[in-house]
Amino acid sequence: MREQDFQQRLRLAITSARLPVRLWRQPAGRLELAGSKGFVDAAPVGAADLTGIVAPEGWRIEIEVKGPRTPVTTEQVHWREVMREAGAIALLVRYDGKLLEEENLRAAVDAIRAAIDERREAARG
């Protein structure tokens, strides 16, 4: 499965699972506008594919989505570290080619839920 397809299906699975998050796609780097009319600077290189907030706490969440063989860059590792140090929930989910699509989506949703639960537990003291 292509990384983009996994990412889109994951967003739908998160909605279906009723996780307490609002997510949106976060393009990174410099993007050329159609028709060569210039460029727009998006999020920094290395920023996670999906970003959003956890409700009702308002915590930032960053999710890097990877296909089965897509490498993780140094910039992406750095971004997760910086986001965690700043108080965000930041994680990586990867599609495993040995599993069925539904199993991959369930594993990713479970990992995201666990990260939120862990943060909530830590906030309680």
N, CA and C of each residue as an Amber inpcrd file, in Angstrom:
protein
   375
   0.8500000  -1.1920000   0.0000000   0.0000000   0.0000000   0.0000000
   0.8850000   1.2410000   0.0000000   0.4660000   2.2110000  -0.7780000
   1.2100000   3.4740000  -0.8140000   0.9880000   4.2480000   0.4800000
   2.0210000   4.9860000   0.8540000   1.9640000   5.7650000   2.0890000
   0.7780000   6.7310000   2.0840000   0.5470000   7.4000000   0.9650000
  -0.5570000   8.3640000   0.8840000  -1.9090000   7.6820000   1.1030000
  -2.0680000   6.4820000   0.5430000  -3.3250000   5.7460000   0.7210000
  -3.5190000   5.3410000   2.1740000  -2.4370000   4.8650000   2.8020000
  -2.5040000   4.4840000   4.2140000  -2.8690000   5.7010000   5.0710000
  -2.2510000   6.8190000   4.7600000  -2.5150000   8.0430000   5.5200000
  -3.9890000   8.4370000   5.4310000  -4.5440000   8.3970000   4.2460000
  -5.9450000   8.7780000   4.0700000  -6.8740000   7.7940000   4.7750000
  -6.6040000   6.5130000   4.6360000  -7.4420000   5.5120000   5.2950000
  -7.3070000   5.5990000   6.8190000  -6.1130000   5.9510000   7.2790000
  -5.9060000   6.1120000   8.7180000  -6.7460000   7.2690000   9.2520000
  -6.7950000   8.3590000   8.5430000  -7.6120000   9.4940000   8.9870000
  -9.0750000   9.0730000   9.1300000  -9.5600000   8.2940000   8.1850000
 -10.9390000   7.8080000   8.2580000 -11.1260000   6.8330000   9.4250000
 -10.1290000   5.9640000   9.6380000 -10.2050000   4.9980000  10.7400000
 -10.2060000   5.7050000  12.0930000  -9.4370000   6.7740000  12.2160000
  -9.3930000   7.5450000  13.4610000 -10.7580000   8.1680000  13.7310000
 -11.3760000   8.6910000  12.6850000 -12.7180000   9.2660000  12.8200000
 -13.7190000   8.1870000  13.2220000 -13.6660000   7.0360000  12.5490000
 -14.5870000   5.9340000  12.8590000 -14.4020000   5.4210000  14.2810000
 -13.1570000   5.4250000  14.7630000 -12.8600000   4.9460000  16.1160000
 -13.2330000   5.9710000  17.1740000 -13.6270000   7.1490000  16.7400000
 -14.0280000   8.2270000  17.6480000 -12.9260000   8.6270000  18.6190000
 -11.6780000   8.6070000  18.1160000 -10.5880000   9.1160000  18.9470000
 -10.8140000  10.6080000  19.1600000 -10.4240000  11.1330000  20.3190000
 -10.6980000  12.5360000  20.6350000  -9.6830000  13.4840000  19.9950000
  -9.5380000  13.3890000  18.6820000  -8.5630000  14.2280000  17.9820000
  -9.1890000  14.8870000  16.7610000  -8.6410000  16.0320000  16.4140000
  -8.9300000  16.7090000  15.1480000  -7.6090000  16.7460000  14.4140000
  -7.5520000  16.1430000  13.2270000  -6.3130000  16.0600000  12.4670000
  -6.4520000  16.7190000  11.1090000  -5.3470000  17.2230000  10.6100000
  -5.2820000  17.7090000   9.2450000  -3.9060000  17.4070000   8.6730000
  -3.8560000  17.3650000   7.3700000  -2.6180000  17.1000000   6.6380000
  -1.6920000  18.2810000   6.8220000  -0.4130000  18.0150000   6.9940000
   0.5820000  19.0630000   7.2080000   1.6990000  18.9330000   6.1660000
   1.5750000  19.5910000   5.0380000   2.6610000  19.5340000   4.0510000
   3.9130000  20.2170000   4.6170000   5.0560000  19.6940000   4.2150000
   6.3150000  20.2460000   4.7180000   7.2080000  20.6710000   3.5580000
   8.0540000  21.6260000   3.8380000   9.0200000  22.0830000   2.8300000
   8.4870000  23.2300000   2.0010000   9.0940000  23.4240000   0.8690000
   8.7120000  24.5020000  -0.0420000   7.9420000  23.8930000  -1.1900000
   6.7440000  24.3800000  -1.4310000   5.8570000  23.8170000  -2.4420000
   5.6920000  24.7980000  -3.5970000   5.8570000  24.2680000  -4.8050000
   5.6950000  25.1090000  -5.9860000   4.2130000  25.2450000  -6.3080000
   3.7830000  26.4620000  -6.5680000   2.3980000  26.7120000  -6.9370000
   2.1730000  26.3090000  -8.3870000   0.9600000  25.9040000  -8.6990000
   0.6260000  25.4940000 -10.0670000   0.9130000  26.6120000 -11.0500000
   1.4160000  26.2340000 -12.2070000   1.7030000  27.2190000 -13.2430000
   2.9590000  28.0200000 -12.9700000   3.8100000  27.5280000 -12.1030000
   5.0730000  28.2060000 -11.7620000   4.8610000  29.6550000 -11.3440000
   3.8320000  29.9000000 -10.5640000   3.5310000  31.2540000 -10.0930000
   4.1880000  31.5430000  -8.7570000   5.1780000  30.7510000  -8.4210000
   5.8830000  30.9980000  -7.1750000   5.8500000  29.7970000  -6.2640000
   6.1840000  30.0530000  -5.0050000   6.2850000  28.9960000  -4.0110000
   5.5590000  29.4080000  -2.7430000   5.2180000  28.4160000  -1.9450000
   4.6860000  28.6600000  -0.6180000   5.5190000  27.8230000   0.3470000
   5.9050000  28.4370000   1.4410000   6.6440000  27.7180000   2.4670000
   5.6390000  27.0870000   3.4180000   5.6960000  25.7560000   3.5110000
   4.8000000  25.0070000   4.3890000   5.5100000  24.7780000   5.7240000
   5.1280000  23.7340000   6.4270000   5.7700000  23.3930000   7.7110000
   7.2470000  23.0830000   7.4690000   8.0660000  23.1350000   8.5130000
   9.4880000  22.8310000   8.3390000   9.7110000  21.4160000   7.7980000
  10.7810000  21.2350000   7.0670000  11.1450000  19.9100000   6.5750000
  11.2880000  18.9880000   7.7860000  10.6790000  17.8160000   7.7000000
  10.7010000  16.8690000   8.8010000   9.4230000  16.8560000   9.6130000
   8.5700000  17.8790000   9.4360000   7.3100000  17.9290000  10.1820000
   6.4700000  16.7010000   9.8650000   5.6890000  16.2640000  10.8450000
   4.8580000  15.0730000  10.6930000   3.8060000  15.2620000   9.6070000
   3.3540000  14.1520000   9.0440000   2.3450000  14.1780000   7.9840000
   1.0050000  14.7080000   8.4710000   0.6370000  14.3180000   9.6840000
  -0.6390000  14.7380000  10.2540000  -0.3860000  15.5010000  11.5430000
  -1.1260000  16.5590000  11.7300000  -1.0320000  17.3380000  12.9560000
  -2.4410000  17.6760000  13.4060000  -2.5790000  18.0330000  14.6560000
  -3.9000000  18.3830000  15.1490000  -3.8940000  18.5880000  16.6450000
  -5.0810000  18.4400000  17.2300000  -5.2350000  18.6330000  18.6710000
  -6.0180000  17.4740000  19.2780000  -5.7560000  17.2410000  20.5500000
  -6.4840000  16.2530000  21.3380000  -7.4890000  17.0270000  22.1780000
  -8.7510000  16.6020000  22.1170000  -9.8030000  17.2660000  22.8900000
 -10.1430000  16.4400000  24.1180000 -10.5040000  17.0320000  25.2160000
 -10.6930000  18.4640000  25.3920000  -9.4330000  19.1860000  25.8770000
  -8.3310000  18.4480000  26.0320000  -7.1410000  19.0380000  26.6500000
  -6.4650000  20.1090000  25.7930000  -6.6160000  20.0050000  24.4790000
  -5.9660000  20.9750000  23.5990000  -4.5120000  20.6590000  23.3120000
  -4.0640000  19.4440000  23.6320000  -2.6830000  19.0540000  23.3600000
  -2.4720000  18.9010000  21.8650000  -1.3130000  19.2990000  21.4160000
  -0.9450000  19.0910000  20.0150000  -0.5870000  17.6200000  19.8190000
  -0.9620000  17.0890000  18.6560000  -0.5880000  15.7190000  18.3030000
   0.0390000  15.7370000  16.9130000   1.1240000  15.0030000  16.7610000
   1.8750000  14.9160000  15.5090000   2.0240000  13.4410000  15.1560000
   1.5940000  13.0530000  13.9630000   1.6720000  11.6560000  13.5430000
   2.4080000  11.5610000  12.2170000   3.5590000  10.9140000  12.2430000
   4.3140000  10.6240000  11.0190000   3.8120000   9.2810000  10.5040000
   3.3560000   9.2460000   9.2590000   2.8000000   8.0370000   8.6590000
   3.7910000   7.5130000   7.6230000   4.1260000   6.2300000   7.7250000
   5.0960000   5.6340000   6.8100000   4.5070000   4.4140000   6.1220000
   4.8850000   4.2410000   4.8610000   4.5510000   3.0350000   4.1240000
   5.4890000   1.9150000   4.5470000   5.3540000   0.7420000   3.9430000
   6.1510000  -0.4130000   4.3630000   7.6600000  -0.2200000   4.2310000
   8.0790000   0.5220000   3.2270000   9.5200000   0.6640000   2.9920000
  10.0010000   2.1150000   2.9800000   9.1510000   3.0460000   3.3410000
   9.5390000   4.4460000   3.3290000  10.5160000   4.7240000   4.4630000
  11.6860000   5.2690000   4.1580000  12.6600000   5.5200000   5.2330000
  12.2430000   6.7030000   6.1120000  12.6920000   6.6600000   7.3450000
  12.5130000   7.7640000   8.2820000  13.7470000   8.6490000   8.1530000
  13.5360000   9.9440000   7.9860000  14.6740000  10.8530000   7.8320000
  15.1340000  11.3930000   9.1840000  16.3440000  11.8770000   9.1970000
  16.8980000  12.5100000  10.3980000  16.0290000  13.6910000  10.8090000
  15.5550000  14.4550000   9.8340000  14.7060000  15.6170000  10.1220000
  13.3920000  15.1990000  10.7910000  12.8390000  14.0530000  10.3790000
  11.5940000  13.5780000  10.9870000  11.8040000  13.1340000  12.4300000
  12.9210000  12.4730000  12.6970000  13.2470000  12.0750000  14.0660000
  13.4120000  13.3270000  14.9320000  14.1310000  14.2990000  14.3930000
  14.3560000  15.5500000  15.1200000  13.0260000  16.2500000  15.4150000
  12.1370000  16.3040000  14.4320000  10.8370000  16.9520000  14.6160000
  10.0660000  16.3030000  15.7730000  10.0190000  14.9660000  15.7990000
   9.3120000  14.2920000  16.8910000   9.9270000  14.6270000  18.2370000
  11.2480000  14.6530000  18.3000000  11.9260000  14.9860000  19.5650000
  11.5830000  16.4040000  20.0120000  11.6380000  17.3450000  19.0940000
  11.3250000  18.7480000  19.4170000   9.8720000  18.8850000  19.8580000
   8.9680000  18.2250000  19.1660000   7.5510000  18.2990000  19.5260000
   7.3080000  17.6940000  20.9070000   7.9350000  16.5600000  21.2020000
   7.7710000  15.9450000  22.5300000   8.3150000  16.8580000  23.6200000
   9.4770000  17.4450000  23.3750000  10.0580000  18.3630000  24.3630000
   9.1500000  19.5650000  24.5950000   8.3990000  19.9570000  23.5840000
   7.4920000  21.0950000  23.7030000   6.1430000  20.7020000  24.3030000
   5.9510000  19.4080000  24.5770000   4.7240000  18.9630000  25.2150000
   3.7100000  18.2990000  24.3120000   4.0300000  18.1170000  23.0410000
   3.1030000  17.4730000  22.1080000   3.1760000  15.9540000  22.2330000
   2.1300000  15.2980000  21.7920000   2.1430000  13.8580000  21.5850000
   2.6540000  13.6740000  20.1630000   3.7380000  12.9400000  20.0070000
   4.3310000  12.7670000  18.6760000   4.7210000  11.3080000  18.4910000
   4.2300000  10.7120000  17.4090000   4.5330000   9.3120000  17.1770000
   4.6130000   8.9850000  15.6880000   5.1570000   7.8220000  15.4330000
   5.3160000   7.2860000  14.0860000   4.4480000   6.0490000  13.9720000
   3.6950000   5.9390000  12.8920000   2.9680000   4.7070000  12.5910000
   3.3960000   4.2410000  11.2080000   3.6510000   2.9430000  11.0850000
   4.1470000   2.3800000   9.8300000   3.2380000   1.2390000   9.3810000
   2.9670000   1.2220000   8.0830000   2.2160000   0.1270000   7.4760000
   3.1130000  -1.0980000   7.4000000   2.6190000  -2.2280000   7.9000000
   3.3590000  -3.4830000   7.8750000   2.8040000  -4.3430000   6.7430000
   3.6150000  -4.5750000   5.7260000   3.1810000  -5.3400000   4.5570000
   2.8010000  -6.7740000   4.8540000   3.1530000  -7.2780000   6.0310000
   2.8100000  -8.6520000   6.4060000   1.4090000  -8.7630000   6.9980000
   0.8160000  -7.6170000   7.2950000  -0.5160000  -7.5920000   7.8900000
  -1.5460000  -7.1520000   6.8600000  -2.7850000  -7.5060000   7.0840000
  -3.8790000  -7.0240000   6.2480000  -4.1000000  -5.5310000   6.5100000
  -4.7340000  -4.8730000   5.5640000  -4.9840000  -3.4360000   5.7130000
  -5.7300000  -3.1260000   7.0010000  -6.7840000  -3.8710000   7.2940000
  -7.5650000  -3.6260000   8.5160000  -6.7110000  -3.7960000   9.7650000
  -5.8240000  -4.7800000   9.7530000  -4.9440000  -4.9930000  10.9060000
  -3.9890000  -3.8170000  11.0850000  -3.4760000  -3.2840000   9.9760000
  -2.6020000  -2.1160000  10.0350000  -3.3370000  -0.9120000  10.5940000
  -4.5380000  -0.6910000  10.1210000  -5.3130000   0.4560000  10.5960000
  -5.6430000   0.3060000  12.0760000  -6.0220000  -0.8970000  12.4860000
  -6.3270000  -1.1380000  13.8990000  -5.0960000  -0.9100000  14.7640000
  -3.9420000  -1.4040000  14.3080000  -2.7010000  -1.2250000  15.0760000
  -2.3430000   0.2560000  15.1990000  -2.5050000   0.9990000  14.1170000
  -2.1860000   2.4280000  14.1480000  -3.1410000   3.1800000  15.0690000
  -4.4260000   2.9130000  14.9610000  -5.4150000   3.5620000  15.8390000
  -5.1270000   3.2040000  17.2920000  -4.7980000   1.9440000  17.5550000
  -4.4850000   1.5220000  18.9250000  -3.2520000   2.2480000  19.4540000
  -2.2320000   2.4300000  18.6020000  -1.0120000   3.1320000  19.0220000
  -1.3090000   4.5910000  19.3520000  -2.1540000   5.2130000  18.5540000
  -2.5220000   6.6140000  18.7910000  -3.3370000   6.7220000  20.0800000
  -4.2930000   5.8220000  20.2540000  -5.1010000   5.8090000  21.4810000
  -4.1990000   5.6080000  22.7040000  -3.2460000   4.6860000  22.6070000
  -2.3410000   4.4110000  23.7290000  -1.4870000   5.6360000  24.0540000
  -1.0280000   6.3560000  23.0300000  -0.2160000   7.5550000  23.2670000
  -1.0380000   8.6320000  23.9820000  -2.2890000   8.7800000  23.5990000
  -3.1700000   9.7570000  24.2520000  -3.4360000   9.3240000  25.6960000
  -3.7490000   8.0430000  25.8900000  -4.0140000   7.5330000  27.2420000
  -2.7940000   7.6940000  28.1420000  -1.6150000   7.4160000  27.5900000
  -0.3800000   7.5670000  28.3670000  -0.1770000   9.0120000  28.7910000
  -0.4350000   9.9290000  27.8810000  -0.2940000  11.3510000  28.2020000
  -1.3040000  11.7790000  29.2530000  -2.5270000  11.2840000  29.1440000
  -3.5510000  11.6160000  30.1360000  -3.1700000  11.0820000  31.5070000
  -2.6400000   9.8680000  31.5340000  -2.2160000   9.2710000  32.8070000
  -1.0850000  10.0940000  33.4200000  -0.1240000  10.5140000  32.6050000
   0.9850000  11.3280000  33.1020000   0.4890000  12.6710000  33.6290000
  -0.5240000  13.2350000  32.9820000  -1.0560000  14.5280000  33.4140000
  -1.7800000  14.4230000  34.7620000  -2.3100000  13.2390000  35.0410000
  -3.0080000  13.0400000  36.3170000  -2.0460000  12.9580000  37.4820000
  -0.7890000  12.6960000  37.1560000   0.1890000  12.7200000  38.2330000
   0.7800000  11.4190000  38.5460000
